[in-house]
Amino acid sequence: MPRCIVFGANGFIGSHVSAALLRAGHQVIACDITRDFSMIPRVPTGRLETVTVDFLDSALVRNVVRGAEWVFHLVATTLPATSNANMVFDIESNLAASVHLLEACADTGVSKLLFASSGGTVYGSPTILPVSEEAATDPIVSYGITKLAIEKYCNLFTRLRGLKAVCLRLANAYGPRHVGSIQGAIPVFLKCILAGKPIVIWGDGSVVRDYVYVEDVARAFQLAAEYAGEQRVINIGSGTGVSIRQLLAEIEAVVQRPCGVEFQGGRPFDISQIYLDIARARRELNWSPRVMLREGLQLTWNAMLESGQSAVATAK
């Protein structure tokens, strides 16, 4: 089975990707800046190795990827809501570090690199919905600009060095083990409910987003690693737009009580609506989401109740 390196393995998406690869029988080298790797569910196997790695340490990254067949790049040091505050850091810690990773992969004979791009930010404000991979890209946050630039470098290394790279443009992933407190409407809203605090809505609740369950995202990465086709950029989402008000109604149905809400002014980096066309993923990867929103919310809520999470924050 391919030897898999997962950078960002102790993060929300990375932990689910690592678990999916382990369940499929792969050897996984889980890499992150942490030392405990508690996010990754332990399985009764010797196929998991954990390595504490600073993604900005290019020499150490090069040593880690040597001998790997599949490398999963799931690291992001900034968030859409914060990236404009320090654009130079965004460039240095995400774009420059990613180019170092691409060089290391090309130099050491890695077969394929899988990159977690952002379907929610690389397109900017779309004029046609759902948004296909052929749509114009005009990000309005630094986070989206660096994600798009990394995609371009992935394509460049494919052309010049023969490194196969597939970039998955992800919609808003949600699900168990999302521990962040300022990013992602679903986890933030549910944590506010657990803590007995009001949910803060930026704007009037009409903003439309695309929500995809994290285990569906993990399955997409595994399929993309096995993919032998020519497409290099693929949307991964639900294919359906959901407004914040609709999302709140779904959440209330799951938690079986009304949610306290506070409305605040809209934010300049929030586009009004976006959801992704996933026809390419269906065609090329034979992938489509299996977990619909209501079921995914219930699974997420159940996991939060079991873990006792109660972080409080605001969300878009």
C-alpha positions in Angstrom: 0.0 0.0 0.0 1.2 3.6 -0.7 3.2 5.3 2.1 1.2 8.4 3.0 2.4 11.6 4.5 -0.3 13.8 6.0 0.8 17.4 6.9 -1.7 19.0 9.3 -2.7 15.5 10.5 -3.8 16.7 13.9 -6.2 19.3 12.5 -9.9 18.9 11.8 -9.7 17.7 8.2 -6.3 16.1 8.6 -7.4 13.9 11.4 -10.3 12.5 9.4 -8.1 12.1 6.3 -5.5 10.2 8.4 -8.2 8.0 9.9 -9.7 7.2 6.5 -6.3 6.2 5.1 -5.7 4.0 8.1 -9.0 2.3 7.7 -8.2 1.6 4.0 -5.0 -0.2 5.0 -2.4 2.5 4.2 0.7 3.3 6.2 0.3 6.9 7.5 3.0 9.2 8.7 1.0 11.9 10.5 2.8 15.2 10.7 1.9 18.3 12.7 3.5 20.9 15.0 1.9 19.2 18.0 3.3 16.3 20.1 0.1 14.6 21.3 -1.8 13.9 18.0 -4.9 13.4 20.1 -7.2 14.3 17.3 -6.5 11.2 15.3 -8.6 8.2 16.4 -6.3 5.4 17.4 -6.8 2.1 15.5 -5.4 -1.3 16.4 -2.6 -1.2 13.9 1.1 -0.4 13.7 0.6 1.5 10.4 0.4 4.9 12.1 3.6 6.9 12.8 3.5 10.4 14.2 6.1 13.1 13.6 6.3 16.5 15.1 7.1 18.8 12.2 7.1 22.6 11.8 5.8 23.1 8.3 8.0 26.1 7.9 11.1 24.0 8.5 11.8 23.1 4.8 14.8 20.9 5.6 12.8 18.8 8.1 9.9 18.7 5.6 12.2 17.4 2.9 13.5 14.6 5.2 9.9 13.6 6.1 8.6 13.2 2.5 11.6 11.2 1.3 10.3 7.8 0.3 6.6 8.8 0.4 4.2 8.0 -2.5 1.3 10.2 -1.5 1.6 13.5 0.3 -1.4 15.3 1.7 -1.0 19.1 2.2 -3.7 20.1 4.7 -1.8 22.9 6.5 -3.2 26.4 6.7 -1.7 29.0 9.1 -4.4 31.6 8.6 -8.1 31.8 8.3 -10.3 33.7 5.7 -11.5 36.1 8.5 -7.9 36.9 9.6 -5.7 36.6 6.6 -6.0 40.2 5.5 -4.6 41.4 8.8 -1.1 40.2 8.0 -0.8 39.4 4.3 3.0 39.0 4.4 2.7 36.3 7.1 0.0 34.6 5.0 2.4 34.6 2.0 5.5 33.4 3.9 3.8 30.8 6.0 1.5 29.3 3.4 2.7 30.1 -0.1 6.4 30.0 0.4 6.3 27.0 2.6 4.1 25.2 0.1 6.6 25.8 -2.7 9.3 24.4 -0.5 7.1 21.3 -0.1 6.5 21.0 -3.8 10.3 21.2 -4.4 10.9 18.5 -1.8 8.3 16.2 -3.3 9.6 16.7 -6.9 13.2 16.1 -5.8 12.5 13.0 -3.7 10.2 11.2 -6.2 6.8 11.6 -4.5 4.1 10.1 -6.8 1.3 12.5 -6.0 0.5 15.5 -3.9 -3.0 16.3 -2.7 -3.7 19.9 -1.7 -6.6 21.3 0.3 -7.7 24.4 -1.5 -10.7 26.6 -0.8 -13.8 26.5 -2.9 -15.3 29.2 -0.6 -12.7 31.8 -1.3 -10.7 31.3 -4.5 -13.7 32.3 -6.7 -14.5 35.5 -5.0 -18.1 36.7 -5.6 -19.5 34.4 -8.3 -21.9 35.6 -11.0 -23.2 32.1 -11.8 -24.3 29.5 -9.4 -23.4 26.8 -8.7 -19.8 27.6 -9.3 -17.8 25.3 -11.6 -14.1 24.9 -11.7 -14.1 26.9 -15.0 -15.5 30.0 -13.3 -13.4 33.1 -12.9 -11.2 33.3 -9.8 -11.1 36.7 -8.1 -10.5 36.2 -4.3 -11.3 39.0 -2.0 -9.2 37.8 1.0 -5.5 37.0 1.2 -6.4 33.4 2.3 -8.0 32.8 -1.1 -5.2 34.5 -3.0 -2.6 32.3 -1.4 -4.7 29.1 -1.9 -5.1 30.0 -5.6 -1.4 30.7 -6.0 -0.5 27.4 -4.4 -2.8 25.7 -7.0 -0.9 27.5 -9.7 2.4 26.3 -8.4 1.0 22.7 -8.1 0.2 22.9 -11.8 3.6 24.4 -12.6 5.4 21.5 -10.9 3.2 19.0 -12.7 4.2 20.6 -16.0 7.9 21.1 -15.3 8.8 18.3 -12.9 6.2 15.6 -13.5 4.8 15.8 -9.9 1.2 14.8 -10.1 -0.8 17.2 -8.0 -4.6 17.4 -7.4 -6.1 20.4 -5.7 -9.5 19.9 -4.0 -11.5 23.1 -3.7 -13.4 22.4 -0.5 -16.7 23.9 0.5 -17.4 24.6 4.2 -16.4 21.3 5.9 -18.0 20.5 9.2 -18.3 17.5 11.6 -16.9 16.0 14.8 -13.6 17.1 16.1 -13.8 20.7 14.8 -12.3 22.4 17.8 -11.8 25.9 16.4 -13.8 28.7 18.0 -13.9 31.4 15.4 -14.1 29.6 12.0 -17.0 27.6 10.6 -20.7 28.5 11.2 -21.8 25.0 12.2 -19.2 24.2 14.9 -19.3 27.7 16.3 -23.1 27.8 16.4 -23.3 24.4 18.1 -20.7 25.4 20.7 -22.6 28.5 21.5 -25.8 26.5 22.1 -23.9 24.1 24.4 -22.6 27.0 26.4 -26.0 28.6 26.6 -24.8 31.7 24.7 -26.5 33.5 21.9 -25.3 32.9 18.3 -23.9 36.0 16.6 -24.9 36.4 13.0 -22.9 38.8 10.8 -25.5 40.5 8.5 -29.1 39.5 8.2 -28.8 35.8 7.8 -29.2 35.7 4.1 -25.6 34.7 3.3 -25.6 31.4 1.4 -22.9 28.8 1.8 -22.1 25.2 0.9 -21.7 22.7 3.7 -20.0 19.3 3.3 -19.6 16.6 6.0 -15.9 16.0 6.9 -16.0 12.3 6.3 -17.2 12.9 2.8 -14.2 15.3 2.4 -11.8 12.6 3.7 -13.2 10.1 1.2 -12.7 12.6 -1.6 -9.0 13.0 -0.7 -8.5 9.2 -0.7 -10.3 8.9 -4.1 -8.2 11.8 -5.5 -5.0 10.1 -4.4 -6.1 7.0 -6.4 -7.3 9.1 -9.3 -5.4 8.5 -12.6 -7.2 11.1 -14.8 -6.0 14.5 -16.0 -8.1 17.0 -14.0 -6.0 18.9 -11.5 -8.6 21.0 -9.8 -11.9 19.5 -8.4 -14.7 21.0 -6.4 -15.8 19.1 -3.3 -19.0 20.3 -1.7 -22.7 19.5 -1.4 -23.7 21.2 -4.6 -26.5 23.0 -2.6 -26.7 26.4 -1.1 -28.0 26.9 2.4 -28.6 30.4 3.9 -27.7 31.1 7.5 -31.3 31.3 8.4 -32.0 27.9 6.9 -29.0 26.5 8.7 -30.3 27.8 12.0 -33.7 26.2 11.3 -31.9 22.8 10.7 -29.9 23.2 13.8 -32.9 24.0 15.9 -34.6 20.8 14.6 -31.5 18.8 15.7 -31.0 20.3 19.1 -34.8 20.4 19.7 -34.9 23.9 21.1 -34.8 27.5 19.8 -31.5 29.3 19.4 -30.8 32.7 20.8 -29.5 34.9 18.0 -27.8 38.3 17.9 -27.5 40.1 14.6 -24.5 42.3 13.9 -23.3 44.3 10.9 -22.0 42.4 7.8 -18.3 42.0 7.2 -16.6 43.3 4.0 -14.9 39.9 3.2 -18.2 38.0 3.3 -19.6 37.3 -0.2 -23.3 37.1 -0.4 -23.7 33.5 -1.7 -21.6 30.7 -3.1 -22.1 27.0 -3.6 -20.1 24.6 -5.7 -20.9 22.6 -8.9 -19.6 19.1 -8.1 -20.3 17.5 -11.5 -16.5 17.0 -12.1 -16.1 15.2 -8.8 -19.0 12.9 -9.6 -17.6 12.2 -13.1 -13.8 12.0 -12.4 -13.7 10.6 -8.8 -17.0 8.8 -8.7 -17.6 10.9 -5.6 -20.7 12.5 -4.2 -21.6 13.4 -0.7 -23.2 10.6 1.3 -24.1 12.5 4.4 -26.8 15.1 4.0 -27.0 18.3 6.1 -29.6 17.1 8.7 -27.8 13.8 9.3 -24.4 15.5 9.5 -25.7 18.1 12.0 -27.0 15.3 14.1 -23.7 13.4 14.0 -21.8 16.6 14.9 -24.2 17.5 17.7 -24.0 14.0 19.2 -20.2 14.1 19.1 -20.1 17.5 20.8 -22.5 16.2 23.6 -20.2 13.2 24.1 -17.0 15.3 24.3 -18.6 18.2 26.3 -17.4 20.9 24.0 -18.6 24.4 25.0 -16.3 26.9 23.4 -18.0 30.2 22.6 -17.3 32.4 19.7 -18.9 34.2 16.8 -19.1 33.0 13.2 -19.9 34.2 9.8 
